[in-house]
């Protein structure tokens, strides 16, 4: 695409404060010069500007994914995808095939395995993986990224300590190869990441960006480093100008001095206050109904979380912490409230990530304190079985699952993310899911859902003056869709085709071919 470009005959949804719509727009040197009608562009047509005829197609601001992991996504793209596996036999067949084609000593890696989707309702065991992959190290990662399964070769290489928290022990007193929170994210994943060469990581980052572009995403919030990928933050920081999307970088550590020293403005991401609902490690005030002695796992004391949030807030950093359920949300929300009260900062924009089952009181307090909710609507689409969740949590708690409408009513700004590779990049999936929320009272409109992935997402990164809406002067990050998400049947939003993704006025990547899922 040339530096100057006209788009005519379109349905341009600006996502500005007035919900304006336009027929045409002009882009000059990577920024939006003008929006309006076709007639408003007559002088530019006369001057010979290149024209793209939208032929009635819809243009939105480029989508923004506010919670995803570039490094982990790249790993998954290079591994076995078990998202559609229905039996362990399928897992074993694919692992055996990968092992037969693997170079000597190369890791055989599989991802996105949801044990609740399997007929056997469990993760593979060490001996089972040994049978299909006897010579290479193998690791199968749960879809939540809070649990994994290792074969004997991998166990020998990583040498997890005998008392590693979360390591399953069989009836014979030996490890089963299955490792849960906190041992999986705190010990296993960083150990495997540290064995990956930098050049391999960089290539995987590019693949992850290209996958996002196909979904109309022009900005990625990259939650990197820490236990999920030691050193990845610095690798992304030093190479982000070479990546084909706009990068908002979060340093996923609790080291404030390191973060400030790197010149970053934000800290956190999947600093996990608790675990995951599917791993039964998300922290609850009341126990899991089907495990009445299990209240989940808090990974930090209140004192530790208070100290981290206060130090980060005092340093002027934006803070985000992973909290899936109410007891973890309480720990982090309380820490943020204390920090804000001690050192008032009107525009902190701190975020609670996931925030899947908050209490009503917590939602109200988030609104009062100006704390944002980093939501992943696609979790409901890909991971939530309402019947199974009712047995796990009970309907009273499930009514608080992803409470989108309640959050909006309480003034909580919500941002949209995928947590890729936990669920794939795909804003249209997230938008559709938010509109068709399984709890009818928490459904929101398509426009409200689109805001989560555009202007409100930009706001969450202090970037609303540059991105998130189609207005003169802003960067021309755009996505051209085959249909209007606000006009089609909600059940078909994800069937809308991404025809073109435009970053800084230039078309990039290849569009996705049909629905994401």
Legacy VTK file of the C-alpha trace (Angstrom):
# vtk DataFile Version 3.0
C-alpha trace
ASCII
DATASET POLYDATA
POINTS 517 float
0.000 0.000 0.000
1.225 3.497 -0.824
1.690 6.194 1.845
-1.525 7.953 0.781
-4.755 6.002 0.441
-8.484 6.647 0.114
-11.148 4.222 1.291
-14.562 4.865 -0.269
-18.043 3.294 -0.173
-17.575 1.738 3.226
-19.316 1.260 6.552
-16.704 2.840 8.800
-17.461 2.373 12.501
-15.274 4.919 14.221
-15.696 3.797 17.867
-15.377 7.443 18.848
-17.259 8.964 21.786
-20.321 9.612 19.582
-20.367 6.181 17.932
-20.007 7.950 14.592
-20.141 6.141 11.265
-18.654 7.282 8.006
-18.590 6.334 4.351
-14.988 7.195 3.576
-11.612 7.875 5.110
-8.237 9.145 3.965
-4.876 7.915 5.240
-1.662 9.920 4.852
1.777 8.831 6.046
0.348 6.182 8.338
-2.215 8.408 10.037
-5.872 9.155 9.482
-6.154 12.441 7.633
-9.904 12.721 7.199
-13.174 10.843 7.742
-16.533 11.635 6.174
-18.599 10.967 3.074
-17.394 10.107 -0.402
-18.091 13.714 -1.378
-15.779 14.890 1.406
-12.930 13.143 -0.401
-13.620 14.627 -3.854
-10.544 16.866 -3.828
-8.297 13.922 -2.948
-9.817 11.822 -5.720
-9.216 14.751 -8.078
-5.598 14.903 -6.872
-5.129 11.269 -7.886
-4.936 9.567 -4.506
-5.055 5.743 -4.770
-8.556 4.475 -3.999
-9.726 1.283 -2.310
-13.389 0.601 -3.002
-14.749 -0.958 0.182
-17.953 -1.982 -1.626
-19.981 -1.740 1.562
-17.550 -3.640 3.764
-17.051 -2.628 7.392
-13.950 -0.907 8.747
-13.125 -0.940 12.455
-10.101 0.275 14.376
-7.489 -2.472 14.377
-8.235 -4.953 17.121
-6.149 -4.875 20.300
-5.485 -8.058 22.278
-4.710 -6.866 25.802
-3.618 -10.163 27.317
-1.525 -12.672 25.411
1.909 -14.229 25.613
4.059 -13.835 22.526
6.703 -16.300 23.663
4.270 -19.012 24.712
2.168 -18.551 21.581
5.230 -19.000 19.433
6.072 -22.202 21.289
2.598 -23.572 20.671
2.783 -22.809 16.954
5.904 -24.984 16.843
4.359 -27.830 18.849
1.467 -30.303 18.759
-1.962 -28.735 19.148
-4.205 -30.935 21.303
-7.145 -28.525 21.368
-9.431 -30.964 19.525
-8.244 -34.159 21.241
-11.108 -36.215 22.667
-9.209 -39.254 23.953
-5.784 -39.994 25.362
-5.253 -42.393 22.485
-5.245 -39.395 20.135
-2.682 -37.695 22.379
-0.481 -40.778 22.333
-0.732 -41.236 18.549
0.244 -37.626 17.846
3.050 -37.730 20.392
4.419 -40.941 18.897
4.376 -39.435 15.397
6.150 -36.282 16.581
8.753 -38.325 18.437
9.486 -40.456 15.376
10.166 -37.298 13.350
12.103 -35.439 16.059
15.853 -34.924 15.960
17.881 -36.713 18.653
17.546 -34.923 22.001
14.914 -32.493 20.626
11.948 -31.797 22.882
8.545 -33.120 21.862
6.096 -30.456 23.009
2.305 -30.523 22.989
-0.115 -27.834 24.069
-3.732 -26.868 24.788
-4.736 -30.255 26.202
-7.918 -29.934 28.267
-8.343 -33.035 30.401
-12.053 -32.300 30.862
-12.509 -32.637 27.089
-10.996 -36.109 27.123
-13.014 -39.277 27.558
-10.589 -40.313 30.308
-10.916 -36.956 32.139
-7.235 -36.870 33.123
-3.746 -35.911 31.985
-1.369 -38.531 30.502
0.992 -40.226 32.933
4.769 -40.466 32.737
4.801 -44.170 31.854
2.250 -43.659 29.083
4.359 -40.925 27.506
7.458 -43.110 27.893
5.764 -45.787 25.811
5.248 -43.451 22.825
8.260 -41.184 23.319
11.025 -43.226 24.984
14.130 -41.363 23.792
13.235 -37.657 23.558
12.093 -35.371 26.367
8.331 -34.742 26.152
6.090 -32.183 27.820
2.320 -31.875 27.361
0.929 -28.552 28.600
-2.634 -28.199 29.860
-4.844 -25.633 28.118
-4.798 -23.451 31.246
-0.964 -23.331 31.355
-1.213 -24.204 35.030
-0.489 -27.915 34.661
1.666 -30.214 32.517
2.690 -33.831 32.029
6.297 -34.978 31.526
7.895 -38.219 30.413
10.850 -39.784 32.216
13.489 -38.226 29.960
12.068 -34.747 30.621
11.907 -35.450 34.359
15.557 -36.509 34.318
16.648 -33.368 32.417
14.669 -30.922 34.550
15.256 -32.735 37.845
12.376 -31.177 39.772
12.946 -31.325 43.537
11.122 -34.110 45.324
9.107 -31.588 47.329
8.142 -29.384 44.343
4.692 -27.953 45.156
2.049 -29.297 42.781
3.916 -32.468 41.795
1.534 -35.429 41.738
2.769 -38.533 43.538
1.374 -41.940 42.644
0.332 -44.723 44.989
3.806 -46.241 44.637
5.332 -43.068 46.073
6.928 -41.900 42.809
6.002 -38.885 40.623
3.318 -39.507 38.027
4.826 -36.912 35.693
1.849 -34.579 36.194
2.765 -31.238 37.768
0.246 -28.549 38.733
0.345 -25.085 40.279
2.587 -23.636 41.492
5.352 -25.985 40.396
4.444 -26.026 36.697
4.604 -22.251 36.034
7.235 -21.522 38.693
9.741 -24.277 37.908
8.959 -26.422 34.863
8.021 -23.824 32.227
10.941 -21.447 32.912
13.352 -24.391 32.891
12.127 -25.523 29.474
12.151 -21.926 28.144
15.743 -21.424 29.259
16.777 -24.307 26.989
15.436 -22.518 23.879
17.972 -20.459 21.815
17.238 -16.735 21.318
17.072 -17.005 17.525
14.448 -19.745 17.836
12.441 -17.547 20.185
12.596 -14.581 17.815
11.301 -16.632 14.927
8.470 -17.912 17.110
7.607 -14.331 18.122
7.226 -13.423 14.451
4.982 -16.430 13.848
2.795 -15.394 16.765
2.477 -11.855 15.378
1.559 -13.185 11.943
-1.151 -15.365 13.494
-2.563 -12.296 15.249
-2.563 -10.222 12.059
-4.770 -12.811 10.374
-7.381 -12.095 13.037
-7.349 -8.339 12.431
-5.170 -7.597 15.453
-2.825 -4.629 15.104
-1.690 -4.248 18.731
-0.601 -7.002 21.099
-0.159 -6.557 24.822
2.773 -8.909 25.331
2.984 -10.330 28.841
6.504 -11.697 28.826
9.289 -12.815 31.110
9.078 -14.135 34.629
8.402 -17.803 35.162
6.834 -18.343 31.747
9.924 -17.201 29.836
12.960 -15.833 31.670
14.613 -13.101 29.619
11.805 -12.913 27.057
10.861 -9.361 28.095
14.270 -8.048 27.116
14.275 -10.027 23.851
10.923 -8.504 22.854
12.011 -5.035 24.026
15.166 -5.115 21.926
13.382 -6.440 18.833
9.866 -4.997 18.922
10.562 -2.555 16.099
11.176 -5.604 13.906
7.797 -7.144 14.718
4.864 -6.471 12.351
2.418 -5.335 15.046
2.369 -2.598 17.661
3.668 -4.041 20.946
2.640 -3.000 24.452
5.122 -4.731 26.740
4.442 -5.944 30.276
7.345 -7.205 32.375
5.900 -10.290 34.031
7.988 -10.103 37.204
7.757 -8.614 40.690
11.114 -6.838 40.340
10.270 -3.130 40.274
13.904 -2.027 39.997
14.494 -4.229 36.949
11.328 -2.990 35.261
12.117 0.691 35.801
15.709 0.055 34.733
14.458 -1.347 31.422
12.528 1.865 30.806
9.141 0.121 30.966
5.961 1.705 32.266
4.087 -1.427 33.317
4.692 -4.490 35.412
2.875 -7.777 35.818
0.471 -9.804 33.782
0.441 -13.449 34.750
1.916 -12.816 38.143
-0.455 -15.438 39.459
-2.163 -14.546 42.709
-3.972 -17.851 42.293
-4.078 -20.715 39.815
-6.740 -21.808 37.336
-10.324 -22.957 37.682
-9.783 -25.967 35.430
-6.814 -27.069 37.547
-8.824 -26.581 40.773
-6.204 -24.083 41.950
-8.144 -20.804 41.522
-8.568 -19.401 45.045
-12.119 -19.358 46.437
-13.787 -18.094 49.600
-15.914 -21.248 49.580
-14.597 -24.642 48.423
-15.158 -26.371 45.114
-18.437 -28.241 45.448
-16.977 -31.437 43.997
-13.806 -31.122 46.120
-15.206 -29.880 49.446
-11.795 -29.668 51.138
-10.245 -27.631 48.315
-10.334 -23.819 48.427
-7.742 -23.400 45.676
-4.311 -21.870 46.023
-3.119 -18.382 46.955
0.459 -18.136 45.748
1.393 -15.109 47.875
0.660 -13.861 51.356
-1.286 -10.636 51.731
1.884 -8.985 52.998
3.840 -10.027 49.904
1.138 -8.789 47.534
0.734 -5.514 49.444
4.476 -4.850 49.257
4.685 -5.607 45.521
1.700 -3.466 44.530
2.762 -0.582 46.776
6.335 -0.550 45.445
5.093 -0.690 41.847
2.499 2.019 42.398
4.990 4.323 44.135
7.371 3.872 41.177
4.646 5.122 38.815
4.146 1.766 37.136
0.878 0.366 35.860
0.221 -2.946 37.601
-1.612 -6.064 36.393
-2.049 -9.282 38.386
-3.674 -12.613 37.459
-6.696 -13.341 39.683
-9.262 -15.893 38.542
-11.669 -16.079 41.462
-12.932 -14.180 44.476
-10.316 -14.913 47.162
-7.411 -13.968 44.862
-9.307 -10.922 43.575
-9.779 -9.816 47.182
-6.072 -10.099 47.904
-5.025 -7.994 44.908
-7.923 -5.537 45.028
-7.178 -4.873 48.687
-3.483 -4.330 47.898
-4.354 -1.889 45.112
-6.837 0.014 47.279
-4.214 0.414 50.013
-1.560 1.640 47.562
-3.926 4.139 45.940
-4.992 5.456 49.341
-1.400 5.814 50.569
-0.136 7.480 47.383
-3.108 8.930 45.472
-2.683 8.748 41.731
-5.828 9.580 39.850
-4.951 7.886 36.579
-3.153 4.680 37.530
-5.199 2.297 35.322
-4.141 -0.768 37.312
-5.680 -4.014 36.041
-6.968 -7.241 37.510
-6.514 -9.949 34.892
-9.190 -12.589 34.247
-11.425 -11.564 37.168
-13.643 -14.524 36.313
-15.751 -14.914 39.456
-15.638 -11.699 41.499
-18.117 -10.861 44.219
-20.602 -8.059 43.569
-18.862 -5.994 46.249
-15.517 -6.433 44.503
-16.969 -5.189 41.211
-18.310 -2.076 42.930
-14.959 -1.403 44.591
-13.087 -1.805 41.303
-15.343 0.809 39.754
-14.814 3.242 42.617
-11.027 2.787 42.550
-10.694 3.049 38.761
-9.248 -0.463 38.510
-9.681 -2.078 35.091
-10.732 -5.657 34.367
-8.598 -7.532 31.840
-11.189 -9.996 30.496
-10.966 -12.942 28.103
-14.484 -13.648 26.781
-13.187 -16.513 24.637
-12.560 -18.485 27.832
-16.314 -19.072 27.939
-16.338 -20.198 24.294
-13.389 -22.582 24.527
-13.038 -23.622 28.163
-16.324 -23.324 30.028
-18.788 -26.204 30.181
-21.666 -24.668 32.123
-22.987 -28.042 33.283
-19.576 -29.091 34.603
-18.997 -25.639 36.111
-22.320 -25.770 37.946
-21.192 -29.007 39.603
-17.885 -27.342 40.483
-19.124 -23.960 41.703
-22.904 -24.028 42.078
-25.303 -21.734 40.262
-25.128 -18.926 42.838
-21.435 -18.429 42.128
-21.825 -19.030 38.397
-24.151 -16.032 38.166
-21.011 -13.989 38.860
-19.032 -15.627 36.012
-17.527 -12.943 33.737
-20.100 -10.328 34.872
-19.764 -7.976 31.905
-22.978 -6.015 32.208
-22.539 -5.658 35.973
-19.013 -4.356 35.439
-20.190 -1.753 32.950
-23.002 -0.713 35.273
-20.419 -0.135 38.015
-18.096 1.895 35.807
-15.431 -0.791 35.394
-13.557 -0.430 32.110
-13.105 -3.863 30.565
-10.378 -4.794 28.116
-10.491 -7.750 25.727
-7.802 -10.376 25.430
-7.328 -13.988 24.444
-4.606 -15.140 26.849
-3.196 -16.813 23.744
-2.053 -19.584 23.702
-4.617 -20.541 26.367
-7.219 -19.676 23.731
-6.381 -18.634 20.153
-6.113 -15.026 19.002
-9.584 -14.123 17.777
-11.370 -10.907 18.790
-14.483 -11.842 16.815
-14.813 -14.985 18.941
-14.517 -12.842 22.066
-17.038 -10.292 20.804
-19.555 -12.965 19.886
-19.131 -14.713 23.234
-19.647 -11.520 25.234
-22.828 -10.786 23.289
-24.093 -14.364 23.808
-22.973 -14.729 27.437
-24.501 -17.913 28.920
-25.806 -15.829 31.844
-28.469 -13.731 30.116
-28.220 -10.895 32.658
-24.541 -10.396 31.825
-24.853 -10.106 28.041
-23.671 -6.867 26.459
-24.272 -5.261 23.074
-21.981 -5.821 20.080
-20.774 -2.216 20.300
-19.918 -2.620 23.979
-18.074 -5.841 23.181
-16.153 -4.218 20.318
-15.035 -1.453 22.702
-13.249 -4.106 24.777
-10.979 -4.838 21.790
-10.611 -1.279 20.453
-10.948 2.044 22.283
-11.171 0.649 25.828
-8.229 -1.615 25.085
-6.239 1.405 23.893
-7.271 3.283 27.042
-5.882 0.467 29.153
-2.414 1.182 27.721
-2.699 5.009 27.948
-2.822 4.884 24.134
-6.318 6.205 23.433
-4.961 9.411 21.895
-3.178 7.390 19.205
-5.214 4.219 18.660
-8.510 2.516 19.329
-10.808 4.690 17.213
-10.941 6.024 13.660
-10.450 9.770 14.056
-8.291 12.352 12.277
-4.739 12.424 13.580
-4.743 8.913 14.950
-2.508 6.112 13.694
-4.156 4.250 10.815
-4.423 0.814 12.421
-7.507 -0.671 10.783
-9.290 -3.926 10.067
-11.602 -4.428 7.065
-14.368 -6.957 7.698
-16.731 -8.662 5.283
-19.750 -7.717 7.428
-20.836 -5.485 10.291
-20.610 -7.195 13.732
-23.311 -4.879 15.060
-25.770 -5.779 12.284
-25.478 -9.538 11.748
-27.103 -12.200 13.896
-24.968 -12.520 17.058
-24.540 -16.236 16.398
-22.690 -15.411 13.152
-20.287 -12.705 14.351
-17.384 -15.139 14.310
-18.217 -16.120 10.737
-17.305 -12.615 9.576
-14.191 -12.705 7.393
-11.159 -10.526 8.055
-10.452 -9.174 4.576
-7.491 -6.958 5.370
-5.415 -5.863 8.339
-3.725 -2.462 8.115
-0.917 -1.327 10.436
0.168 2.304 10.217
-1.593 2.640 6.889
-0.019 -0.408 5.264
-1.706 -3.764 4.589
0.108 -6.585 6.381
-0.285 -10.328 6.818
-2.839 -12.600 5.255
-6.489 -12.621 6.325
-7.917 -15.575 8.197
-9.788 -18.103 6.105
-13.241 -18.399 7.651
-14.211 -18.630 11.312
-11.506 -18.992 13.949
-13.396 -21.832 15.576
LINES 1 518
517 0 1 2 3 4 5 6 7 8 9 10 11 12 13 14 15 16 17 18 19 20 21 22 23 24 25 26 27 28 29 30 31 32 33 34 35 36 37 38 39 40 41 42 43 44 45 46 47 48 49 50 51 52 53 54 55 56 57 58 59 60 61 62 63 64 65 66 67 68 69 70 71 72 73 74 75 76 77 78 79 80 81 82 83 84 85 86 87 88 89 90 91 92 93 94 95 96 97 98 99 100 101 102 103 104 105 106 107 108 109 110 111 112 113 114 115 116 117 118 119 120 121 122 123 124 125 126 127 128 129 130 131 132 133 134 135 136 137 138 139 140 141 142 143 144 145 146 147 148 149 150 151 152 153 154 155 156 157 158 159 160 161 162 163 164 165 166 167 168 169 170 171 172 173 174 175 176 177 178 179 180 181 182 183 184 185 186 187 188 189 190 191 192 193 194 195 196 197 198 199 200 201 202 203 204 205 206 207 208 209 210 211 212 213 214 215 216 217 218 219 220 221 222 223 224 225 226 227 228 229 230 231 232 233 234 235 236 237 238 239 240 241 242 243 244 245 246 247 248 249 250 251 252 253 254 255 256 257 258 259 260 261 262 263 264 265 266 267 268 269 270 271 272 273 274 275 276 277 278 279 280 281 282 283 284 285 286 287 288 289 290 291 292 293 294 295 296 297 298 299 300 301 302 303 304 305 306 307 308 309 310 311 312 313 314 315 316 317 318 319 320 321 322 323 324 325 326 327 328 329 330 331 332 333 334 335 336 337 338 339 340 341 342 343 344 345 346 347 348 349 350 351 352 353 354 355 356 357 358 359 360 361 362 363 364 365 366 367 368 369 370 371 372 373 374 375 376 377 378 379 380 381 382 383 384 385 386 387 388 389 390 391 392 393 394 395 396 397 398 399 400 401 402 403 404 405 406 407 408 409 410 411 412 413 414 415 416 417 418 419 420 421 422 423 424 425 426 427 428 429 430 431 432 433 434 435 436 437 438 439 440 441 442 443 444 445 446 447 448 449 450 451 452 453 454 455 456 457 458 459 460 461 462 463 464 465 466 467 468 469 470 471 472 473 474 475 476 477 478 479 480 481 482 483 484 485 486 487 488 489 490 491 492 493 494 495 496 497 498 499 500 501 502 503 504 505 506 507 508 509 510 511 512 513 514 515 516
